[in-house]
Amino acid sequence: MNDKLAVIQTGGKQYLVKAGQKIKVEKLNDADAQEGATVNFDKVLLVAEGDNIKVGKPQVAGSSVSAKVLRNGRADKITILKYKSKTRSRKKAGHRQPFTEVQIEEIK
């Protein structure tokens, strides 16, 4: 079993990825992040292939993960309700988080 795994950091979050996997990350604001474009994630924190594990300090030097942008979108709406008793204070708001869906192509 020679699955190559990597931990990448983007949008303030870390993701465990492998080739062929589809993930939704925080919206990429790059002009290069249009649908069908290829993006590179340079902040690679860990690369593992079988028993060979490379851990970065904080990043693995010379490693990158390339991915293809599938789509840009917005997540389902969540509703935020705030209520304070005895003061007739109520507040309702909604939020839709933007995301970019990518498919991991190669781990270098």
N, CA, C and O atoms as a GROMACS GRO file, in nm:
protein
  432
    1MET      N    1   0.084  -0.119   0.000
    1MET     CA    2   0.000   0.000   0.000
    1MET      C    3   0.088   0.124   0.000
    1MET      O    4   0.140   0.162   0.105
    2ASN      N    5   0.105   0.186  -0.115
    2ASN     CA    6   0.192   0.302  -0.129
    2ASN      C    7   0.112   0.429  -0.153
    2ASN      O    8   0.141   0.504  -0.246
    3ASP      N    9   0.011   0.453  -0.071
    3ASP     CA   10  -0.064   0.577  -0.082
    3ASP      C   11   0.020   0.690  -0.027
    3ASP      O   12   0.073   0.682   0.083
    4LYS      N   13   0.031   0.795  -0.105
    4LYS     CA   14   0.106   0.912  -0.062
    4LYS      C   15   0.007   1.010   0.000
    4LYS      O   16  -0.091   1.049  -0.063
    5LEU      N   17   0.034   1.051   0.123
    5LEU     CA   18  -0.052   1.143   0.197
    5LEU      C   19   0.025   1.271   0.224
    5LEU      O   20   0.148   1.271   0.230
    6ALA      N   21  -0.048   1.380   0.241
    6ALA     CA   22   0.014   1.507   0.276
    6ALA      C   23  -0.083   1.586   0.363
    6ALA      O   24  -0.204   1.570   0.354
    7VAL      N   25  -0.027   1.672   0.447
    7VAL     CA   26  -0.106   1.767   0.525
    7VAL      C   27  -0.072   1.905   0.471
    7VAL      O   28   0.043   1.948   0.477
    8ILE      N   29  -0.174   1.974   0.417
    8ILE     CA   30  -0.153   2.108   0.362
    8ILE      C   31  -0.225   2.210   0.448
    8ILE      O   32  -0.319   2.177   0.521
    9GLN      N   33  -0.180   2.334   0.438
    9GLN     CA   34  -0.243   2.442   0.512
    9GLN      C   35  -0.289   2.548   0.412
    9GLN      O   36  -0.211   2.595   0.331
   10THR      N   37  -0.416   2.583   0.420
   10THR     CA   38  -0.472   2.690   0.338
   10THR      C   39  -0.592   2.749   0.408
   10THR      O   40  -0.672   2.676   0.468
   11GLY      N   41  -0.606   2.878   0.401
   11GLY     CA   42  -0.721   2.944   0.462
   11GLY      C   43  -0.725   2.932   0.613
   11GLY      O   44  -0.832   2.938   0.672
   12GLY      N   45  -0.608   2.916   0.677
   12GLY     CA   46  -0.603   2.904   0.822
   12GLY      C   47  -0.642   2.767   0.874
   12GLY      O   48  -0.654   2.749   0.996
   13LYS      N   49  -0.661   2.671   0.784
   13LYS     CA   50  -0.698   2.535   0.825
   13LYS      C   51  -0.600   2.436   0.766
   13LYS      O   52  -0.530   2.466   0.670
   14GLN      N   53  -0.597   2.317   0.824
   14GLN     CA   54  -0.509   2.210   0.776
   14GLN      C   55  -0.595   2.095   0.725
   14GLN      O   56  -0.698   2.061   0.784
   15TYR      N   57  -0.551   2.035   0.614
   15TYR     CA   58  -0.625   1.927   0.550
   15TYR      C   59  -0.533   1.809   0.524
   15TYR      O   60  -0.421   1.828   0.476
   16LEU      N   61  -0.577   1.688   0.554
   16LEU     CA   62  -0.507   1.565   0.521
   16LEU      C   63  -0.559   1.521   0.384
   16LEU      O   64  -0.678   1.492   0.369
   17VAL      N   65  -0.469   1.516   0.284
   17VAL     CA   66  -0.512   1.489   0.147
   17VAL      C   67  -0.433   1.375   0.085
   17VAL      O   68  -0.322   1.344   0.129
   18LYS      N   69  -0.492   1.313  -0.017
   18LYS     CA   70  -0.422   1.216  -0.099
   18LYS      C   71  -0.467   1.237  -0.244
   18LYS      O   72  -0.569   1.301  -0.267
   19ALA      N   73  -0.393   1.185  -0.338
   19ALA     CA   74  -0.420   1.207  -0.480
   19ALA      C   75  -0.559   1.154  -0.516
   19ALA      O   76  -0.599   1.046  -0.473
   20GLY      N   77  -0.632   1.232  -0.596
   20GLY     CA   78  -0.765   1.193  -0.640
   20GLY      C   79  -0.877   1.238  -0.549
   20GLY      O   80  -0.994   1.224  -0.584
   21GLN      N   81  -0.845   1.290  -0.433
   21GLN     CA   82  -0.946   1.330  -0.334
   21GLN      C   83  -1.004   1.468  -0.368
   21GLN      O   84  -0.932   1.556  -0.415
   22LYS      N   85  -1.134   1.485  -0.344
   22LYS     CA   86  -1.201   1.614  -0.361
   22LYS      C   87  -1.222   1.674  -0.223
   22LYS      O   88  -1.273   1.608  -0.132
   23ILE      N   89  -1.183   1.801  -0.207
   23ILE     CA   90  -1.204   1.869  -0.079
   23ILE      C   91  -1.257   2.010  -0.105
   23ILE      O   92  -1.235   2.068  -0.212
   24LYS      N   93  -1.326   2.064  -0.006
   24LYS     CA   94  -1.372   2.202  -0.010
   24LYS      C   95  -1.286   2.281   0.086
   24LYS      O   96  -1.279   2.251   0.205
   25VAL      N   97  -1.218   2.383   0.034
   25VAL     CA   98  -1.131   2.468   0.115
   25VAL      C   99  -1.190   2.608   0.119
   25VAL      O  100  -1.282   2.640   0.044
   26GLU      N  101  -1.137   2.691   0.207
   26GLU     CA  102  -1.178   2.830   0.211
   26GLU      C  103  -1.157   2.891   0.073
   26GLU      O  104  -1.065   2.852   0.001
   27LYS      N  105  -1.242   2.986   0.037
   27LYS     CA  106  -1.237   3.042  -0.098
   27LYS      C  107  -1.098   3.095  -0.130
   27LYS      O  108  -1.040   3.172  -0.054
   28LEU      N  109  -1.046   3.052  -0.246
   28LEU     CA  110  -0.918   3.100  -0.294
   28LEU      C  111  -0.943   3.228  -0.373
   28LEU      O  112  -1.018   3.227  -0.471
   29ASN      N  113  -0.880   3.338  -0.331
   29ASN     CA  114  -0.906   3.467  -0.394
   29ASN      C  115  -0.816   3.493  -0.514
   29ASN      O  116  -0.828   3.597  -0.578
   30ASP      N  117  -0.727   3.400  -0.545
   30ASP     CA  118  -0.637   3.422  -0.657
   30ASP      C  119  -0.715   3.432  -0.787
   30ASP      O  120  -0.819   3.368  -0.803
   31ALA      N  121  -0.665   3.513  -0.880
   31ALA     CA  122  -0.727   3.520  -1.012
   31ALA      C  123  -0.707   3.388  -1.086
   31ALA      O  124  -0.780   3.358  -1.180
   32ASP      N  125  -0.607   3.308  -1.042
   32ASP     CA  126  -0.580   3.180  -1.105
   32ASP      C  127  -0.679   3.073  -1.061
   32ASP      O  128  -0.679   2.963  -1.117
   33ALA      N  129  -0.762   3.101  -0.963
   33ALA     CA  130  -0.850   2.999  -0.906
   33ALA      C  131  -0.983   2.991  -0.979
   33ALA      O  132  -1.086   2.965  -0.916
   34GLN      N  133  -0.984   3.012  -1.109
   34GLN     CA  134  -1.105   2.995  -1.188
   34GLN      C  135  -1.130   2.846  -1.211
   34GLN      O  136  -1.037   2.766  -1.198
   35GLU      N  137  -1.250   2.809  -1.246
   35GLU     CA  138  -1.284   2.669  -1.268
   35GLU      C  139  -1.199   2.611  -1.380
   35GLU      O  140  -1.187   2.670  -1.488
   36GLY      N  141  -1.140   2.494  -1.354
   36GLY     CA  142  -1.054   2.427  -1.452
   36GLY      C  143  -0.908   2.462  -1.439
   36GLY      O  144  -0.823   2.399  -1.502
   37ALA      N  145  -0.875   2.562  -1.358
   37ALA     CA  146  -0.736   2.603  -1.341
   37ALA      C  147  -0.666   2.509  -1.244
   37ALA      O  148  -0.730   2.436  -1.168
   38THR      N  149  -0.533   2.511  -1.247
   38THR     CA  150  -0.452   2.432  -1.155
   38THR      C  151  -0.390   2.525  -1.052
   38THR      O  152  -0.334   2.629  -1.088
   39VAL      N  153  -0.400   2.489  -0.924
   39VAL     CA  154  -0.340   2.567  -0.817
   39VAL      C  155  -0.239   2.480  -0.743
   39VAL      O  156  -0.254   2.358  -0.737
   40ASN      N  157  -0.137   2.544  -0.686
   40ASN     CA  158  -0.036   2.474  -0.608
   40ASN      C  159  -0.045   2.519  -0.463
   40ASN      O  160  -0.053   2.638  -0.434
   41PHE      N  161  -0.043   2.424  -0.373
   41PHE     CA  162  -0.037   2.452  -0.230
   41PHE      C  163   0.107   2.430  -0.186
   41PHE      O  164   0.156   2.316  -0.185
   42ASP      N  165   0.175   2.538  -0.148
   42ASP     CA  166   0.316   2.529  -0.110
   42ASP      C  167   0.336   2.504   0.039
   42ASP      O  168   0.442   2.458   0.080
   43LYS      N  169   0.235   2.533   0.120
   43LYS     CA  170   0.247   2.511   0.264
   43LYS      C  171   0.214   2.366   0.296
   43LYS      O  172   0.102   2.333   0.334
   44VAL      N  173   0.313   2.279   0.279
   44VAL     CA  174   0.297   2.136   0.305
   44VAL      C  175   0.364   2.108   0.439
   44VAL      O  176   0.484   2.130   0.454
   45LEU      N  177   0.287   2.060   0.536
   45LEU     CA  178   0.338   2.039   0.671
   45LEU      C  179   0.388   1.898   0.694
   45LEU      O  180   0.472   1.876   0.781
   46LEU      N  181   0.338   1.800   0.615
   46LEU     CA  182   0.378   1.662   0.633
   46LEU      C  183   0.357   1.587   0.501
   46LEU      O  184   0.258   1.610   0.431
   47VAL      N  185   0.451   1.498   0.469
   47VAL     CA  186   0.438   1.411   0.353
   47VAL      C  187   0.468   1.270   0.401
   47VAL      O  188   0.572   1.246   0.463
   48ALA      N  189   0.378   1.175   0.372
   48ALA     CA  190   0.396   1.036   0.415
   48ALA      C  191   0.373   0.944   0.297
   48ALA      O  192   0.271   0.953   0.228
   49GLU      N  193   0.469   0.853   0.274
   49GLU     CA  194   0.455   0.750   0.171
   49GLU      C  195   0.501   0.620   0.233
   49GLU      O  196   0.620   0.593   0.246
   50GLY      N  197   0.403   0.537   0.271
   50GLY     CA  198   0.436   0.412   0.340
   50GLY      C  199   0.497   0.443   0.476
   50GLY      O  200   0.437   0.514   0.558
   51ASP      N  201   0.617   0.390   0.501
   51ASP     CA  202   0.687   0.415   0.628
   51ASP      C  203   0.775   0.538   0.622
   51ASP      O  204   0.829   0.580   0.724
   52ASN      N  205   0.791   0.597   0.504
   52ASN     CA  206   0.874   0.717   0.488
   52ASN      C  207   0.789   0.841   0.519
   52ASN      O  208   0.701   0.877   0.441
   53ILE      N  209   0.817   0.905   0.633
   53ILE     CA  210   0.739   1.020   0.678
   53ILE      C  211   0.831   1.140   0.693
   53ILE      O  212   0.934   1.133   0.761
   54LYS      N  213   0.795   1.250   0.627
   54LYS     CA  214   0.872   1.375   0.638
   54LYS      C  215   0.784   1.477   0.708
   54LYS      O  216   0.674   1.508   0.661
   55VAL      N  217   0.832   1.529   0.820
   55VAL     CA  218   0.760   1.630   0.896
   55VAL      C  219   0.835   1.761   0.882
   55VAL      O  220   0.956   1.765   0.902
   56GLY      N  221   0.764   1.868   0.847
   56GLY     CA  222   0.827   1.998   0.828
   56GLY      C  223   0.848   2.072   0.957
   56GLY      O  224   0.787   2.042   1.060
   57LYS      N  225   0.936   2.173   0.949
   57LYS     CA  226   0.966   2.258   1.066
   57LYS      C  227   0.957   2.404   1.024
   57LYS      O  228   1.063   2.465   1.015
   58PRO      N  229   0.847   2.463   1.000
   58PRO     CA  230   0.712   2.411   1.003
   58PRO      C  231   0.666   2.350   0.870
   58PRO      O  232   0.565   2.281   0.867
   59GLN      N  233   0.741   2.374   0.760
   59GLN     CA  234   0.698   2.321   0.630
   59GLN      C  235   0.804   2.229   0.574
   59GLN      O  236   0.923   2.244   0.604
   60VAL      N  237   0.763   2.132   0.492
   60VAL     CA  238   0.855   2.041   0.426
   60VAL      C  239   0.915   2.114   0.308
   60VAL      O  240   0.843   2.158   0.218
   61ALA      N  241   1.048   2.129   0.306
   61ALA     CA  242   1.117   2.203   0.201
   61ALA      C  243   1.105   2.128   0.068
   61ALA      O  244   1.124   2.007   0.062
   62GLY      N  245   1.074   2.203  -0.038
   62GLY     CA  246   1.069   2.146  -0.172
   62GLY      C  247   0.943   2.066  -0.203
   62GLY      O  248   0.935   2.007  -0.310
   63SER      N  249   0.847   2.063  -0.114
   63SER     CA  250   0.724   1.987  -0.139
   63SER      C  251   0.611   2.080  -0.179
   63SER      O  252   0.604   2.195  -0.136
   64SER      N  253   0.524   2.028  -0.263
   64SER     CA  254   0.405   2.103  -0.301
   64SER      C  255   0.296   2.005  -0.342
   64SER      O  256   0.324   1.889  -0.375
   65VAL      N  257   0.174   2.051  -0.340
   65VAL     CA  258   0.059   1.971  -0.379
   65VAL      C  259  -0.014   2.048  -0.488
   65VAL      O  260  -0.050   2.164  -0.468
   66SER      N  261  -0.035   1.984  -0.602
   66SER     CA  262  -0.108   2.050  -0.711
   66SER      C  263  -0.251   1.998  -0.713
   66SER      O  264  -0.277   1.880  -0.688
   67ALA      N  265  -0.344   2.089  -0.742
   67ALA     CA  266  -0.486   2.054  -0.743
   67ALA      C  267  -0.556   2.127  -0.856
   67ALA      O  268  -0.513   2.234  -0.900
   68LYS      N  269  -0.665   2.068  -0.903
   68LYS     CA  270  -0.746   2.128  -1.008
   68LYS      C  271  -0.872   2.187  -0.945
   68LYS      O  272  -0.938   2.121  -0.866
   69VAL      N  273  -0.904   2.311  -0.981
   69VAL     CA  274  -1.022   2.378  -0.927
   69VAL      C  275  -1.145   2.324  -0.999
   69VAL      O  276  -1.156   2.334  -1.122
   70LEU      N  277  -1.237   2.266  -0.923
   70LEU     CA  278  -1.360   2.213  -0.981
   70LEU      C  279  -1.469   2.319  -0.987
   70LEU      O  280  -1.535   2.334  -1.089
   71ARG      N  281  -1.488   2.391  -0.877
   71ARG     CA  282  -1.590   2.496  -0.875
   71ARG      C  283  -1.570   2.588  -0.755
   71ARG      O  284  -1.506   2.552  -0.657
   72ASN      N  285  -1.627   2.706  -0.768
   72ASN     CA  286  -1.637   2.801  -0.658
   72ASN      C  287  -1.784   2.811  -0.621
   72ASN      O  288  -1.870   2.813  -0.710
   73GLY      N  289  -1.814   2.817  -0.493
   73GLY     CA  290  -1.954   2.821  -0.454
   73GLY      C  291  -1.972   2.875  -0.314
   73GLY      O  292  -1.880   2.928  -0.252
   74ARG      N  293  -2.094   2.861  -0.266
   74ARG     CA  294  -2.128   2.903  -0.131
   74ARG      C  295  -2.201   2.789  -0.062
   74ARG      O  296  -2.283   2.721  -0.122
   75ALA      N  297  -2.170   2.770   0.064
   75ALA     CA  298  -2.229   2.661   0.142
   75ALA      C  299  -2.375   2.693   0.174
   75ALA      O  300  -2.423   2.804   0.149
   76ASP      N  301  -2.445   2.595   0.230
   76ASP     CA  302  -2.583   2.615   0.270
   76ASP      C  303  -2.592   2.723   0.377
   76ASP      O  304  -2.498   2.744   0.454
   77LYS      N  305  -2.705   2.790   0.380
   77LYS     CA  306  -2.724   2.898   0.476
   77LYS      C  307  -2.738   2.842   0.617
   77LYS      O  308  -2.809   2.743   0.640
   78ILE      N  309  -2.670   2.907   0.710
   78ILE     CA  310  -2.692   2.878   0.851
   78ILE      C  311  -2.759   3.000   0.913
   78ILE      O  312  -2.733   3.113   0.872
   79THR      N  313  -2.845   2.977   1.012
   79THR     CA  314  -2.919   3.084   1.076
   79THR      C  315  -2.862   3.109   1.214
   79THR      O  316  -2.839   3.017   1.292
   80ILE      N  317  -2.838   3.236   1.242
   80ILE     CA  318  -2.785   3.277   1.372
   80ILE      C  319  -2.896   3.351   1.446
   80ILE      O  320  -2.950   3.450   1.394
   81LEU      N  321  -2.930   3.306   1.564
   81LEU     CA  322  -3.031   3.370   1.647
   81LEU      C  323  -2.966   3.416   1.776
   81LEU      O  324  -2.896   3.339   1.842
   82LYS      N  325  -2.991   3.542   1.812
   82LYS     CA  326  -2.943   3.594   1.940
   82LYS      C  327  -3.064   3.644   2.018
   82LYS      O  328  -3.152   3.711   1.962
   83TYR      N  329  -3.069   3.610   2.145
   83TYR     CA  330  -3.184   3.644   2.228
   83TYR      C  331  -3.137   3.683   2.366
   83TYR      O  332  -3.054   3.614   2.426
   84LYS      N  333  -3.190   3.793   2.416
   84LYS     CA  334  -3.162   3.835   2.553
   84LYS      C  335  -3.294   3.844   2.627
   84LYS      O  336  -3.384   3.918   2.587
   85SER      N  337  -3.303   3.769   2.734
   85SER     CA  338  -3.429   3.765   2.808
   85SER      C  339  -3.454   3.897   2.881
   85SER      O  340  -3.361   3.971   2.913
   86LYS      N  341  -3.579   3.924   2.904
   86LYS     CA  342  -3.628   4.038   2.983
   86LYS      C  343  -3.606   4.172   2.917
   86LYS      O  344  -3.641   4.275   2.976
   87THR      N  345  -3.548   4.178   2.798
   87THR     CA  346  -3.524   4.307   2.733
   87THR      C  347  -3.590   4.318   2.596
   87THR      O  348  -3.574   4.419   2.528
   88ARG      N  349  -3.664   4.215   2.556
   88ARG     CA  350  -3.728   4.211   2.425
   88ARG      C  351  -3.626   4.227   2.312
   88ARG      O  352  -3.656   4.286   2.208
   89SER      N  353  -3.510   4.176   2.334
   89SER     CA  354  -3.403   4.188   2.235
   89SER      C  355  -3.388   4.057   2.160
   89SER      O  356  -3.356   3.953   2.219
   90ARG      N  357  -3.411   4.061   2.029
   90ARG     CA  358  -3.396   3.944   1.943
   90ARG      C  359  -3.322   3.989   1.817
   90ARG      O  360  -3.344   4.099   1.767
   91LYS      N  361  -3.236   3.903   1.767
   91LYS     CA  362  -3.164   3.935   1.645
   91LYS      C  363  -3.150   3.808   1.562
   91LYS      O  364  -3.110   3.704   1.615
   92LYS      N  365  -3.182   3.816   1.436
   92LYS     CA  366  -3.173   3.701   1.347
   92LYS      C  367  -3.086   3.740   1.228
   92LYS      O  368  -3.105   3.846   1.168
   93ALA      N  369  -2.992   3.652   1.193
   93ALA     CA  370  -2.906   3.676   1.078
   93ALA      C  371  -2.876   3.544   1.010
   93ALA      O  372  -2.893   3.437   1.070
   94GLY      N  373  -2.833   3.549   0.886
   94GLY     CA  374  -2.795   3.430   0.812
   94GLY      C  375  -2.655   3.447   0.755
   94GLY      O  376  -2.606   3.558   0.741
   95HIS      N  377  -2.593   3.334   0.722
   95HIS     CA  378  -2.457   3.339   0.667
   95HIS      C  379  -2.437   3.224   0.571
   95HIS      O  380  -2.478   3.112   0.599
   96ARG      N  381  -2.373   3.251   0.457
   96ARG     CA  382  -2.334   3.148   0.360
   96ARG      C  383  -2.185   3.162   0.336
   96ARG      O  384  -2.140   3.262   0.282
   97GLN      N  385  -2.108   3.062   0.377
   97GLN     CA  386  -1.962   3.067   0.368
   97GLN      C  387  -1.918   3.031   0.225
   97GLN      O  388  -1.956   2.926   0.174
   98PRO      N  389  -1.838   3.117   0.160
   98PRO     CA  390  -1.787   3.083   0.027
   98PRO      C  391  -1.677   2.977   0.036
   98PRO      O  392  -1.602   2.973   0.133
   99PHE      N  393  -1.669   2.891  -0.067
   99PHE     CA  394  -1.567   2.786  -0.069
   99PHE      C  395  -1.520   2.764  -0.212
   99PHE      O  396  -1.582   2.809  -0.308
  100THR      N  397  -1.407   2.694  -0.223
  100THR     CA  398  -1.355   2.648  -0.351
  100THR      C  399  -1.337   2.498  -0.340
  100THR      O  400  -1.270   2.449  -0.249
  101GLU      N  401  -1.398   2.423  -0.433
  101GLU     CA  402  -1.383   2.278  -0.434
  101GLU      C  403  -1.270   2.242  -0.528
  101GLU      O  404  -1.270   2.281  -0.645
  102VAL      N  405  -1.172   2.165  -0.477
  102VAL     CA  406  -1.057   2.125  -0.558
  102VAL      C  407  -1.040   1.974  -0.555
  102VAL      O  408  -1.084   1.907  -0.461
  103GLN      N  409  -0.976   1.922  -0.660
  103GLN     CA  410  -0.941   1.781  -0.664
  103GLN      C  411  -0.791   1.770  -0.666
  103GLN      O  412  -0.724   1.827  -0.752
  104ILE      N  413  -0.737   1.696  -0.568
  104ILE     CA  414  -0.592   1.682  -0.555
  104ILE      C  415  -0.541   1.595  -0.670
  104ILE      O  416  -0.590   1.484  -0.692
  105GLU      N  417  -0.442   1.647  -0.743
  105GLU     CA  418  -0.388   1.573  -0.857
  105GLU      C  419  -0.256   1.504  -0.826
  105GLU      O  420  -0.237   1.387  -0.858
  106GLU      N  421  -0.164   1.580  -0.762
  106GLU     CA  422  -0.030   1.523  -0.740
  106GLU      C  423   0.032   1.579  -0.613
  106GLU      O  424   0.015   1.696  -0.580
  107ILE      N  425   0.104   1.492  -0.542
  107ILE     CA  426   0.179   1.531  -0.424
  107ILE      C  427   0.325   1.514  -0.457
  107ILE      O  428   0.370   1.403  -0.488
  108LYS      N  429   0.401   1.623  -0.452
  108LYS     CA  430   0.543   1.618  -0.487
  108LYS      C  431   0.629   1.629  -0.363
  108LYS      O  432   0.752   1.627  -0.373
   0.00000   0.00000   0.00000
